[in-house]
């Protein structure tokens, strides 16, 4: 299978759209087809609900096994935030086991995040290329985007987190964004007719 899976390269269908007290809600759906089956031969349904409020964004991903046999999968949200990378910091990941993909993405180096969460000076920063997985991450981390906003990233059932910035590999734009994403790196084994659900809530702290 291609890196980062196939769902990001497929067309999702809009199955529901509504306005609840001025807050837009949309639900998108993805099902298997020839493209996905060429890489991963299972029948599935994925629904992704997005709820937008004035100062928050909530999402829910529901994956259902519509096949007659169990299937394994993993998933990640690839959340990109506008930022000033020299001022970016992330707090809340101290103590997590890490898989550092720098310098070799195919052979990540195991370690543990030991930086303190007491002060901004000891938070995780992005002085250069960063591509690191944090296993068994807490259900809330805080992102200072370097532009004056502190963003709370809360989740339910996303077990891991990924921090990424390409630095000079994408020289034209790396200073203006950061990736702080919820993920499920380990394999989820889903039985027929069963569903797996994970939620994310982003808000300005």
C-alpha positions as CSV (number, residue, x, y, z in Angstrom):
1,X,0.0,0.0,0.0
2,X,1.1,3.5,-0.7
3,X,2.5,5.7,2.1
4,X,-0.3,7.3,4.2
5,X,-2.9,4.9,2.8
6,X,-5.5,5.4,0.1
7,X,-8.4,7.3,1.7
8,X,-6.8,10.7,1.1
9,X,-6.7,10.0,-2.7
10,X,-10.3,9.0,-3.1
11,X,-13.5,10.9,-3.6
12,X,-15.7,11.1,-0.5
13,X,-19.5,11.6,-0.9
14,X,-21.5,14.2,1.0
15,X,-24.2,12.3,2.8
16,X,-25.5,14.9,5.3
17,X,-25.3,18.7,5.7
18,X,-27.2,20.7,8.2
19,X,-27.0,23.9,10.2
20,X,-27.5,23.5,14.0
21,X,-27.9,26.8,15.8
22,X,-25.8,28.6,13.2
23,X,-23.0,25.9,13.3
24,X,-22.5,24.0,10.1
25,X,-22.3,20.2,10.2
26,X,-21.3,17.9,7.4
27,X,-20.9,14.2,7.1
28,X,-18.7,12.6,4.4
29,X,-18.7,8.9,3.4
30,X,-16.1,6.7,1.7
31,X,-16.7,3.1,0.5
32,X,-14.4,0.6,-1.1
33,X,-14.0,0.5,-4.8
34,X,-11.6,-0.8,-7.4
35,X,-8.9,1.7,-6.4
36,X,-8.9,0.7,-2.7
37,X,-9.3,-3.0,-3.4
38,X,-6.3,-3.1,-5.6
39,X,-4.3,-2.3,-2.4
40,X,-6.5,-3.6,0.3
41,X,-9.1,-6.1,-0.6
42,X,-11.9,-5.5,1.9
43,X,-15.4,-4.0,1.9
44,X,-15.8,-1.1,4.3
45,X,-17.6,2.1,5.1
46,X,-16.0,5.2,6.6
47,X,-17.9,8.2,7.7
48,X,-16.3,11.5,8.7
49,X,-18.4,14.1,10.5
50,X,-17.2,17.7,10.9
51,X,-18.8,20.3,13.2
52,X,-17.7,23.9,13.0
53,X,-18.3,26.4,15.8
54,X,-17.0,29.9,16.3
55,X,-13.8,28.9,18.2
56,X,-13.8,25.1,17.8
57,X,-13.8,22.3,15.2
58,X,-15.0,18.8,16.1
59,X,-14.6,15.7,14.0
60,X,-15.7,12.1,14.3
61,X,-14.4,9.2,12.2
62,X,-16.4,6.0,12.1
63,X,-15.0,2.9,10.2
64,X,-17.4,0.0,9.7
65,X,-16.4,-3.5,8.5
66,X,-19.0,-4.3,5.8
67,X,-17.1,-7.4,4.7
68,X,-17.7,-11.0,5.8
69,X,-14.2,-11.4,7.3
70,X,-12.1,-9.4,9.8
71,X,-9.8,-6.7,8.5
72,X,-6.8,-4.8,9.9
73,X,-6.3,-1.1,9.4
74,X,-4.6,2.0,10.8
75,X,-5.4,5.6,10.3
76,X,-4.3,9.2,11.0
77,X,-5.9,12.7,10.5
78,X,-3.0,14.7,9.0
79,X,-4.1,17.9,10.7
80,X,-2.2,20.9,9.4
81,X,-2.2,24.2,11.3
82,X,-1.2,27.7,10.1
83,X,1.8,28.7,12.2
84,X,5.0,30.7,12.5
85,X,7.3,27.7,12.8
86,X,10.0,29.6,14.8
87,X,7.5,30.3,17.5
88,X,5.7,26.9,17.5
89,X,5.7,24.7,20.6
90,X,3.7,21.6,21.7
91,X,3.0,20.6,25.3
92,X,1.6,17.5,26.8
93,X,3.7,14.6,25.4
94,X,6.3,14.2,28.1
95,X,7.0,10.5,28.9
96,X,5.6,9.1,25.6
97,X,7.6,6.5,23.8
98,X,8.8,8.0,20.5
99,X,9.6,6.7,17.0
100,X,11.8,9.3,15.5
101,X,11.8,9.1,11.7
102,X,14.7,11.5,11.3
103,X,17.1,10.8,9.6
104,X,15.7,7.5,8.2
105,X,11.8,7.2,7.9
106,X,12.1,3.5,7.2
107,X,14.0,2.8,10.3
108,X,12.7,5.0,13.1
109,X,14.8,5.4,16.2
110,X,13.0,4.4,19.5
111,X,13.2,6.8,22.4
112,X,11.2,8.6,25.0
113,X,10.1,12.3,25.2
114,X,11.7,13.8,28.3
115,X,11.2,17.5,27.7
116,X,9.2,19.1,30.6
117,X,5.8,20.7,30.2
118,X,6.5,23.2,32.9
119,X,7.7,26.1,30.8
120,X,7.5,27.1,27.1
121,X,11.3,26.9,27.0
122,X,11.1,23.1,27.7
123,X,8.2,22.3,25.3
124,X,8.7,20.5,22.0
125,X,9.9,23.0,19.4
126,X,10.7,22.8,15.6
127,X,14.2,24.1,15.1
128,X,14.7,21.9,12.0
129,X,13.2,18.9,10.3
130,X,10.8,17.0,12.6
131,X,9.0,13.8,11.9
132,X,8.2,11.9,15.1
133,X,5.5,9.5,16.3
134,X,4.4,9.6,20.0
135,X,2.9,6.3,21.1
136,X,0.2,6.1,23.8
137,X,-0.2,9.9,23.8
138,X,-2.5,11.6,26.2
139,X,-6.1,12.7,25.2
140,X,-5.1,16.4,25.2
141,X,-2.1,18.3,24.0
142,X,-1.6,22.1,23.5
143,X,-0.2,23.7,20.4
144,X,1.1,27.3,20.5
145,X,1.1,28.2,16.8
146,X,3.5,31.1,17.2
147,X,0.9,33.5,16.0
148,X,-0.7,34.3,19.4
149,X,-3.1,31.3,19.6
150,X,-2.9,28.3,21.9
151,X,-4.9,25.4,20.5
152,X,-6.3,22.6,22.6
153,X,-6.3,19.3,20.7
154,X,-8.4,16.8,22.6
155,X,-9.3,13.3,21.4
156,X,-11.2,10.2,22.2
157,X,-9.8,6.8,21.0
158,X,-6.9,8.2,19.0
159,X,-4.0,6.5,20.8
160,X,-1.0,8.2,19.2
161,X,0.2,11.6,17.9
162,X,2.5,12.7,15.1
163,X,4.5,15.9,14.9
164,X,5.9,16.9,11.5
165,X,7.5,19.8,9.7
166,X,9.5,19.4,6.6
167,X,11.9,22.3,7.1
168,X,14.2,22.8,4.1
169,X,12.6,19.9,2.3
170,X,9.8,22.3,1.5
171,X,11.6,25.6,1.7
172,X,8.8,27.6,0.1
173,X,6.3,27.0,2.8
174,X,7.7,25.2,5.9
175,X,7.8,28.4,8.0
176,X,4.0,28.8,7.7
177,X,2.5,25.5,9.0
178,X,2.9,22.6,11.4
179,X,1.4,19.2,11.5
180,X,0.1,18.0,14.9
181,X,-2.1,15.0,14.2
182,X,-4.0,12.3,16.1
183,X,-3.3,8.9,14.8
184,X,-3.8,5.2,15.4
185,X,-0.4,3.8,14.4
186,X,-0.9,0.2,15.6
187,X,-3.1,-2.1,13.7
188,X,-6.8,-2.2,14.6
189,X,-8.5,-5.5,13.9
190,X,-12.2,-5.0,13.1
191,X,-14.7,-7.9,13.0
192,X,-17.5,-8.0,10.4
193,X,-20.4,-5.6,11.1
194,X,-18.4,-3.9,13.9
195,X,-17.3,-0.3,13.9
196,X,-14.4,1.7,15.3
197,X,-15.0,5.4,16.3
198,X,-12.6,8.1,17.2
199,X,-13.2,11.8,17.9
200,X,-11.1,15.0,17.9
201,X,-12.0,18.4,19.3
202,X,-9.9,21.5,18.4
203,X,-10.5,24.7,20.3
204,X,-8.7,28.0,21.1
205,X,-7.6,27.8,24.7
